[in-house]
């Protein structure tokens, strides 16, 4: 049996990005609920803002250019974890 995916949001506490990380965690939990094993916030320094599903980086502020829109983040999580799932209005153009 496949284990549920775990999301980690590694954010820069020096940059005061806790609220942004918390909001994104809340959005993911609202959309994916108990299908996720966990959403973990990890404080860091040096301008880090990285989001991983298990060990795969799905967003990096430095390489992806800034912060993800919630729509983009939910689509990336869905594409990796639940590719058959329809996200409803998020998937509409």
Buried (B, 14 or more C-beta within 10 A) or exposed (E): EEEEBBBBBBBBBEBEBBEBBBEBBEBBBEBBEEBBEEBEBEEBEEEBBBBBBBEEEBBBBEEBEEBBEBEBBBBBBBEBBBEEBEBEEEEEE
